[in-house]
């Protein structure tokens, strides 16, 4: 009978706790903001594809609405060296490791807060040996009595979450963990995008250096021709000096490009978690990259669910909403139940006998009667913080749509600019070749030749820059659309979903 009674009391206690935890929590219940009611990113309809140019990397790019974005979108550039470099960056970059640690910290804070939904059980044991005088109790003998006192106790304390303050606190911390989760995804996206752009920048600088060296070679040859003509009296000394100045100016532009190349490689080393003295041996050039032809364009309604920064802002809004409930609950009475069970005996041999059992059960309620308005103003501060988070969320959404619109406009303009630059470079090369032959025949003046040289120089460098810009802006579109993190296959279990050790906690907090 006694066993049945004990089981019955335990069952009733569990049922009581479930009812308490399943009760309503004060404060607003969070609902994610609705997706913006817009149909596109630009005022005018997007073209089906961009223009094309007759040059490597100049193919047309097609805009595919609703096309899935690969979690490893950089593989679309078909560069094994780039893929390997990103893999190393994901393994060793300290910023990514910092974001992962921040997520683990946030998860542990949720686990710690979840413990507040359950009773706290503590045990204690005390053993004493005492002596007292009989005179203390009115005796006349001078002898003292000596005895042992052994007291093991078990204390159970349970603050009843009647108004849901603890549950709202758990909800807030879980939302903070979600924030850190999407901050980690944002760090992942930023890192991979930065590696891709740095590789493209390196390729661009290498292309500009190669073009500049070719131009230096052309101008050096032309200087040799002018010097020979000067010796023959065919040209004036001023023309030789002018060509020398042009050559020197072109040569002077080379160190600046070499500096930018070195700094870009230093940046790549940093992204890979290396020191500058250990820059990667891999070299990138534009010919080693392939321009993706199919470009995804996410639906506007889906963008808010795919951008890590927008989801992080939503998590911050959720945490601010839950904090209002915490502030309201703190204004209401707080209920506690505590119990103590143990034994107090004069020796170990008599412990846990019926005569030595001690126990107590207590219930309490406490409420703030006067605090100078502290709790009231904390609640108002929580409401203001929610309004701030809501405004920041809207600002983040607007910035996300602007990023996508900017990237789409850039890609259309890049294709047009590249086509124009190809035509300009071809025309400038033809013009320079003709001018050099005409000058050799004395058909044109030196200023006309010099102008052709400078035009070709600008067109050749501009072509390399236009090619690189198109690659970089393509990477920018993938970043603006969220980078396909939801299709990643390497997400650790600790970075998925809301942390929850107990099914009961998930049930009462809505996670």
C-alpha positions as CSV (number, residue, x, y, z in Angstrom):
1,X,0.0,0.0,0.0
2,X,2.8,2.4,0.9
3,X,4.4,1.9,-2.5
4,X,1.2,2.6,-4.3
5,X,0.7,5.7,-2.2
6,X,4.1,7.0,-3.0
7,X,3.6,6.4,-6.7
8,X,0.3,8.2,-6.6
9,X,1.8,11.2,-4.9
10,X,4.6,11.4,-7.5
11,X,2.1,11.1,-10.3
12,X,0.0,13.9,-8.9
13,X,3.1,16.1,-8.5
14,X,4.2,15.5,-12.1
15,X,0.6,16.3,-13.3
16,X,0.6,19.5,-11.2
17,X,3.9,20.6,-12.7
18,X,2.7,19.9,-16.2
19,X,-0.4,22.0,-15.6
20,X,1.7,24.9,-14.3
21,X,4.2,24.8,-17.1
22,X,1.4,24.5,-19.7
23,X,-0.3,27.6,-18.4
24,X,-0.4,30.9,-20.3
25,X,2.6,33.2,-20.1
26,X,2.0,36.9,-19.8
27,X,3.2,39.2,-22.5
28,X,2.9,39.1,-26.3
29,X,3.2,35.9,-28.2
30,X,5.6,36.4,-31.1
31,X,4.6,36.1,-34.7
32,X,7.2,36.5,-37.4
33,X,6.7,39.6,-39.6
34,X,4.9,39.0,-42.9
35,X,7.0,39.0,-46.1
36,X,6.9,42.3,-47.9
37,X,4.1,42.6,-50.5
38,X,6.3,43.3,-53.5
39,X,6.6,41.5,-56.7
40,X,10.1,42.3,-57.8
41,X,13.3,44.1,-57.0
42,X,13.4,46.7,-59.8
43,X,10.8,49.1,-61.1
44,X,11.1,47.7,-64.6
45,X,10.9,43.9,-65.5
46,X,14.2,42.1,-65.6
47,X,15.4,41.0,-69.0
48,X,15.6,37.3,-69.6
49,X,19.3,37.5,-70.0
50,X,22.2,39.9,-70.2
51,X,24.1,41.0,-73.3
52,X,27.0,38.9,-74.5
53,X,30.5,39.9,-75.7
54,X,33.0,38.0,-77.9
55,X,35.6,37.5,-75.2
56,X,36.3,34.8,-72.6
57,X,33.9,35.4,-69.7
58,X,31.7,37.4,-72.0
59,X,28.8,35.0,-72.4
60,X,25.2,36.0,-71.7
61,X,23.9,35.3,-68.3
62,X,20.2,34.1,-67.9
63,X,18.1,35.3,-64.9
64,X,16.2,32.3,-63.6
65,X,13.4,33.2,-61.2
66,X,13.0,30.8,-58.3
67,X,16.1,28.8,-59.2
68,X,17.6,27.0,-56.2
69,X,20.9,28.3,-54.9
70,X,23.6,25.8,-54.2
71,X,25.1,25.8,-50.7
72,X,28.5,25.7,-52.5
73,X,27.7,28.3,-55.1
74,X,31.3,29.2,-55.7
75,X,31.7,25.9,-57.4
76,X,29.8,27.4,-60.4
77,X,33.1,29.3,-61.2
78,X,34.7,25.9,-62.0
79,X,38.0,26.6,-60.3
80,X,39.4,23.7,-58.3
81,X,42.0,26.1,-56.7
82,X,39.2,28.3,-55.5
83,X,37.2,25.4,-54.1
84,X,40.3,24.2,-52.2
85,X,41.0,27.7,-50.9
86,X,37.5,28.1,-49.5
87,X,37.6,24.7,-47.9
88,X,40.8,25.8,-46.1
89,X,39.2,29.1,-45.0
90,X,36.2,27.4,-43.6
91,X,38.5,25.2,-41.6
92,X,40.9,27.8,-40.2
93,X,39.4,31.3,-40.3
94,X,39.3,32.7,-36.8
95,X,36.2,34.8,-37.4
96,X,34.2,31.8,-38.3
97,X,35.5,29.9,-35.2
98,X,34.5,32.9,-33.1
99,X,31.0,32.8,-34.4
100,X,30.8,29.1,-33.8
101,X,31.9,29.6,-30.2
102,X,29.3,32.4,-29.7
103,X,26.6,30.0,-30.9
104,X,27.7,27.3,-28.4
105,X,27.7,29.9,-25.6
106,X,24.2,31.0,-26.5
107,X,23.0,27.4,-26.5
108,X,24.4,26.8,-23.1
109,X,22.7,29.9,-21.8
110,X,19.4,28.4,-23.0
111,X,20.1,25.1,-21.3
112,X,20.9,26.9,-18.1
113,X,17.7,28.9,-18.2
114,X,15.7,25.8,-18.9
115,X,16.8,24.5,-15.6
116,X,14.7,27.2,-13.9
117,X,11.5,25.4,-15.0
118,X,12.3,22.4,-12.7
119,X,12.7,22.0,-9.0
120,X,16.1,22.4,-7.5
121,X,17.2,19.5,-5.2
122,X,20.1,19.9,-2.8
123,X,21.4,17.5,-0.3
124,X,23.4,18.2,2.9
125,X,25.0,16.1,5.6
126,X,26.2,17.4,8.9
127,X,27.9,15.5,11.7
128,X,28.6,17.1,15.1
129,X,30.0,16.1,18.5
130,X,28.9,18.3,21.3
131,X,29.3,18.7,25.0
132,X,27.0,20.7,27.3
133,X,26.9,21.5,31.0
134,X,23.9,20.4,33.1
135,X,24.0,23.7,34.8
136,X,22.8,25.2,31.5
137,X,19.5,23.5,32.2
138,X,19.4,24.2,36.0
139,X,21.3,21.1,37.1
140,X,23.6,21.1,40.0
141,X,26.2,18.5,38.9
142,X,29.4,19.8,37.4
143,X,29.6,17.0,34.9
144,X,29.0,17.7,31.2
145,X,27.2,15.5,28.8
146,X,28.7,14.5,25.5
147,X,26.8,13.3,22.4
148,X,26.9,13.0,18.6
149,X,24.4,14.6,16.3
150,X,24.1,13.4,12.7
151,X,21.7,15.3,10.3
152,X,21.3,14.3,6.6
153,X,18.7,16.3,4.8
154,X,17.3,16.7,1.3
155,X,15.9,20.1,0.3
156,X,13.6,20.7,-2.7
157,X,12.8,24.2,-3.8
158,X,10.5,25.1,-6.7
159,X,9.6,28.6,-7.8
160,X,6.3,28.1,-9.6
161,X,6.3,29.8,-13.0
162,X,2.6,30.8,-12.7
163,X,2.8,33.8,-15.0
164,X,5.4,32.4,-17.4
165,X,8.3,34.8,-16.5
166,X,10.8,31.9,-16.6
167,X,9.3,30.5,-19.8
168,X,9.6,34.0,-21.4
169,X,13.2,34.2,-20.3
170,X,13.9,30.8,-21.9
171,X,12.1,32.0,-25.0
172,X,14.2,35.1,-25.1
173,X,17.5,33.2,-24.7
174,X,16.4,30.7,-27.3
175,X,15.7,33.5,-29.7
176,X,19.2,34.9,-28.9
177,X,20.6,31.5,-29.8
178,X,18.8,31.7,-33.1
179,X,20.3,35.1,-33.6
180,X,23.8,33.7,-33.1
181,X,23.0,30.8,-35.4
182,X,22.2,33.2,-38.2
183,X,25.2,35.3,-37.3
184,X,27.2,32.2,-37.9
185,X,25.6,31.7,-41.3
186,X,26.2,35.4,-42.1
187,X,29.9,34.9,-41.1
188,X,30.0,31.8,-43.3
189,X,28.5,33.7,-46.3
190,X,30.8,36.7,-45.8
191,X,33.9,34.6,-45.5
192,X,33.2,32.6,-48.7
193,X,32.2,35.7,-50.6
194,X,35.3,37.5,-49.5
195,X,37.5,34.6,-50.6
196,X,35.8,34.6,-54.0
197,X,36.1,38.3,-54.5
198,X,39.8,38.3,-53.3
199,X,40.6,35.6,-55.8
200,X,38.9,37.6,-58.6
201,X,40.7,40.8,-57.5
202,X,44.0,38.9,-57.7
203,X,43.1,37.7,-61.2
204,X,42.2,41.2,-62.2
205,X,45.5,42.7,-60.9
206,X,47.5,40.0,-62.7
207,X,45.6,40.7,-65.9
208,X,46.2,44.5,-65.5
209,X,49.9,43.8,-64.8
210,X,50.2,41.6,-67.9
211,X,48.5,44.2,-70.0
212,X,50.7,47.0,-68.6
213,X,53.8,45.0,-69.4
214,X,52.6,44.4,-72.9
215,X,52.0,48.2,-73.3
216,X,55.5,48.9,-71.9
217,X,56.9,46.6,-74.5
218,X,55.0,48.4,-77.3
219,X,56.1,51.8,-76.1
220,X,59.7,50.7,-75.7
221,X,59.7,49.5,-79.3
222,X,58.2,52.8,-80.4
223,X,60.9,54.7,-78.4
224,X,63.6,52.7,-80.2
225,X,62.1,53.6,-83.6
226,X,62.0,57.3,-82.6
227,X,65.6,57.3,-81.4
228,X,66.7,55.8,-84.8
229,X,64.7,58.4,-86.7
230,X,66.2,61.1,-84.5
231,X,69.6,59.9,-85.4
232,X,68.6,60.2,-89.1
233,X,67.2,63.6,-88.5
234,X,63.6,62.5,-89.3
235,X,62.1,63.6,-86.0
236,X,62.8,66.3,-83.4
237,X,64.3,65.6,-80.0
238,X,61.1,66.8,-78.4
239,X,59.3,63.7,-79.9
240,X,61.8,61.4,-78.4
241,X,61.6,63.0,-75.0
242,X,57.8,62.9,-75.2
243,X,57.9,59.1,-75.9
244,X,60.3,58.6,-73.0
245,X,57.9,60.4,-70.7
246,X,55.0,58.3,-71.9
247,X,57.0,55.1,-71.3
248,X,58.1,56.3,-67.9
249,X,54.5,57.1,-66.9
250,X,53.4,53.6,-68.0
251,X,56.3,52.0,-66.1
252,X,55.3,54.1,-63.0
253,X,51.8,52.6,-63.0
254,X,53.2,49.1,-62.6
255,X,54.4,49.3,-59.0
256,X,51.0,50.4,-57.9
257,X,49.4,47.4,-59.5
258,X,52.0,45.1,-58.0
259,X,51.4,46.6,-54.6
260,X,47.6,45.9,-54.9
261,X,48.3,42.4,-56.0
262,X,50.6,41.8,-52.9
263,X,48.0,43.3,-50.6
264,X,45.3,41.1,-52.1
265,X,47.3,38.0,-51.5
266,X,47.9,39.2,-47.9
267,X,44.2,39.5,-47.6
268,X,43.7,36.0,-48.9
269,X,46.2,34.7,-46.4
270,X,44.3,36.4,-43.6
271,X,41.0,34.9,-44.8
272,X,42.6,31.5,-44.7
273,X,43.8,32.0,-41.2
274,X,47.4,32.3,-42.2
275,X,50.1,34.9,-41.5
276,X,51.2,37.1,-44.5
277,X,54.5,35.2,-44.6
278,X,52.6,32.1,-45.6
279,X,50.6,33.4,-48.5
280,X,49.1,30.6,-50.6
281,X,51.1,29.5,-53.6
282,X,48.0,29.2,-55.8
283,X,47.7,32.0,-58.3
284,X,44.5,33.1,-60.0
285,X,43.9,34.5,-63.4
286,X,40.7,35.4,-65.2
287,X,41.2,32.6,-67.8
288,X,41.0,30.0,-65.0
289,X,37.5,31.1,-63.9
290,X,34.2,30.4,-65.7
291,X,31.4,32.8,-65.6
292,X,28.1,31.2,-64.3
293,X,25.5,31.3,-67.0
294,X,22.4,30.6,-65.0
295,X,21.8,33.2,-62.3
296,X,19.1,32.6,-59.6
297,X,16.7,35.3,-58.7
298,X,14.8,34.5,-55.5
299,X,11.2,35.4,-55.1
300,X,10.9,38.6,-53.0
301,X,8.6,36.7,-50.6
302,X,11.4,34.1,-50.1
303,X,14.3,36.5,-49.6
304,X,13.3,37.3,-46.0
305,X,13.5,33.6,-45.2
306,X,16.9,33.2,-46.9
307,X,19.0,36.1,-45.9
308,X,20.9,35.3,-42.7
309,X,21.0,39.0,-41.6
310,X,17.2,39.3,-42.0
311,X,16.7,36.1,-40.0
312,X,19.1,37.3,-37.3
313,X,17.1,40.6,-37.1
314,X,13.9,38.5,-36.8
315,X,15.5,36.5,-33.9
316,X,16.4,39.8,-32.2
317,X,12.8,41.0,-32.6
318,X,11.6,37.7,-31.1
319,X,13.9,38.1,-28.1
320,X,12.7,41.6,-27.5
321,X,9.1,40.4,-27.6
322,X,9.8,37.7,-25.0
323,X,11.6,40.2,-22.8
324,X,8.3,42.2,-22.5
325,X,6.7,39.1,-21.0
326,X,9.6,38.8,-18.6
327,X,9.2,42.4,-17.5
328,X,5.4,42.0,-17.0
329,X,5.9,38.7,-15.0
330,X,8.4,40.5,-12.7
331,X,5.6,42.9,-11.7
332,X,3.3,40.1,-10.6
333,X,3.5,37.9,-7.4
334,X,6.1,35.2,-7.3
335,X,5.1,31.8,-5.9
336,X,7.5,29.2,-4.4
337,X,7.1,25.8,-2.9
338,X,9.9,24.2,-0.8
339,X,10.2,21.0,1.2
340,X,12.8,19.4,3.4
341,X,13.1,15.8,4.3
342,X,15.8,14.1,6.4
343,X,16.8,12.5,9.7
344,X,18.3,13.8,12.9
345,X,19.9,11.2,15.1
346,X,22.4,10.8,18.0
347,X,24.4,8.3,16.0
348,X,24.8,6.7,12.6
349,X,23.2,3.5,13.9
350,X,19.9,5.2,14.5
351,X,19.7,7.1,11.2
352,X,16.6,6.7,9.1
353,X,14.5,5.1,11.8
354,X,11.0,6.4,12.1
355,X,11.7,8.3,15.3
356,X,14.5,10.4,13.7
357,X,12.6,11.5,10.6
358,X,12.3,15.3,10.1
359,X,10.4,17.0,7.3
360,X,8.8,20.3,6.4
361,X,6.7,21.7,3.5
362,X,6.3,25.4,2.9
363,X,4.7,27.6,0.4
364,X,5.3,31.3,-0.2
365,X,4.2,34.2,-2.2
366,X,6.0,37.5,-2.6
367,X,5.2,40.7,-4.5
368,X,6.7,44.1,-4.8
369,X,4.7,46.7,-2.9
370,X,7.0,49.7,-3.7
371,X,10.1,50.1,-5.7
372,X,10.0,53.7,-6.9
373,X,8.7,52.7,-10.3
374,X,11.7,50.4,-11.2
375,X,9.6,47.5,-12.5
376,X,7.2,49.8,-14.4
377,X,10.0,51.6,-16.2
378,X,11.8,48.3,-17.0
379,X,8.6,47.1,-18.7
380,X,8.4,50.4,-20.6
381,X,12.1,50.0,-21.6
382,X,11.3,46.4,-22.9
383,X,8.5,47.8,-25.0
384,X,10.7,50.5,-26.4
385,X,13.4,47.9,-27.1
386,X,10.8,45.9,-29.1
387,X,10.0,49.0,-31.1
388,X,13.7,49.5,-31.8
389,X,14.1,45.9,-32.9
390,X,11.1,46.2,-35.2
391,X,12.5,49.3,-36.9
392,X,15.9,47.6,-37.2
393,X,14.2,44.5,-38.8
394,X,12.5,46.7,-41.4
395,X,15.8,48.5,-42.1
396,X,17.5,45.1,-42.6
397,X,14.8,44.0,-45.0
398,X,15.0,47.2,-47.0
399,X,18.8,46.9,-47.2
400,X,18.5,43.2,-48.3
401,X,16.2,44.2,-51.2
402,X,18.5,47.0,-52.1
403,X,21.5,44.7,-52.2
404,X,19.7,42.3,-54.6
405,X,18.5,45.2,-56.8
406,X,22.0,46.7,-56.9
407,X,23.5,43.4,-57.9
408,X,20.9,42.8,-60.7
409,X,21.4,46.3,-62.1
410,X,25.2,45.8,-61.9
411,X,25.1,42.6,-63.8
412,X,23.1,44.1,-66.6
413,X,25.4,47.1,-66.7
414,X,28.5,45.0,-66.5
415,X,27.5,43.0,-69.6
416,X,26.8,46.1,-71.5
417,X,30.1,47.7,-70.3
418,X,32.1,44.6,-71.2
419,X,30.7,44.5,-74.7
420,X,31.5,48.2,-75.2
421,X,35.0,47.7,-73.7
422,X,35.7,44.8,-76.1
423,X,34.7,47.0,-79.0
424,X,36.8,49.8,-77.7
425,X,39.9,47.6,-77.1
426,X,39.6,46.1,-80.6
427,X,39.2,49.5,-82.2
428,X,42.1,51.0,-80.2
429,X,44.4,48.1,-81.1
430,X,43.5,48.5,-84.8
431,X,44.0,52.2,-84.6
432,X,47.4,51.9,-82.9
433,X,48.6,49.4,-85.4
434,X,47.6,51.7,-88.3
435,X,49.1,54.7,-86.6
436,X,52.5,53.0,-86.0
437,X,52.7,52.1,-89.7
438,X,51.6,55.5,-90.9
439,X,54.0,57.2,-88.6
440,X,56.8,55.1,-89.9
441,X,55.9,56.3,-93.4
442,X,55.7,59.9,-92.2
443,X,52.0,60.1,-93.0
444,X,50.9,61.3,-89.5
445,X,52.5,63.4,-86.8
446,X,53.9,62.1,-83.5
447,X,51.0,63.6,-81.4
448,X,48.6,61.5,-83.4
449,X,50.6,58.3,-82.7
450,X,50.9,59.2,-79.0
451,X,47.2,59.7,-78.7
452,X,46.6,56.2,-80.3
453,X,49.0,54.7,-77.8
454,X,47.3,56.3,-74.8
455,X,43.9,55.3,-76.1
456,X,45.0,51.6,-76.5
457,X,46.5,51.6,-73.0
458,X,43.3,52.8,-71.4
459,X,41.2,50.4,-73.4
460,X,43.4,47.4,-72.6
461,X,43.3,48.0,-68.9
462,X,39.6,48.9,-69.0
463,X,38.9,45.5,-70.7
464,X,40.6,43.6,-67.9
465,X,38.8,45.6,-65.3
466,X,35.4,45.0,-67.0
467,X,36.0,41.3,-67.1
468,X,36.8,41.1,-63.4
469,X,33.9,43.4,-62.4
470,X,31.5,41.0,-64.1
471,X,32.9,38.0,-62.1
472,X,32.8,40.0,-58.8
473,X,29.3,41.3,-59.3
474,X,28.1,37.7,-60.0
475,X,29.5,36.7,-56.7
476,X,27.8,39.7,-55.2
477,X,24.4,38.5,-56.4
478,X,24.9,35.1,-54.8
479,X,25.8,36.8,-51.5
480,X,22.9,39.2,-51.8
481,X,20.5,36.3,-52.2
482,X,21.8,34.5,-49.1
483,X,24.3,32.2,-50.6
484,X,22.1,29.0,-50.4
485,X,23.1,28.3,-46.7
486,X,19.9,26.3,-46.3
487,X,21.3,23.8,-48.8
488,X,24.6,23.4,-47.0
489,X,25.6,19.8,-46.3
490,X,28.3,20.6,-43.6
491,X,26.1,22.3,-41.0
492,X,26.9,20.7,-37.5
493,X,24.0,19.5,-35.4
494,X,24.7,22.1,-32.8
495,X,24.0,24.8,-35.4
496,X,20.5,23.5,-36.3
497,X,17.3,24.6,-34.7
498,X,16.6,25.8,-31.2
499,X,18.4,24.2,-28.3
500,X,16.1,22.1,-26.2
501,X,17.0,19.4,-23.6
502,X,13.5,18.6,-22.6
503,X,10.4,17.9,-24.6
504,X,8.4,19.7,-22.0
505,X,10.3,22.9,-22.5
506,X,9.7,22.9,-26.2
507,X,6.0,22.4,-25.6
508,X,5.6,25.3,-23.3
509,X,7.8,27.8,-25.0
510,X,6.6,27.2,-28.6
511,X,10.0,26.0,-29.9
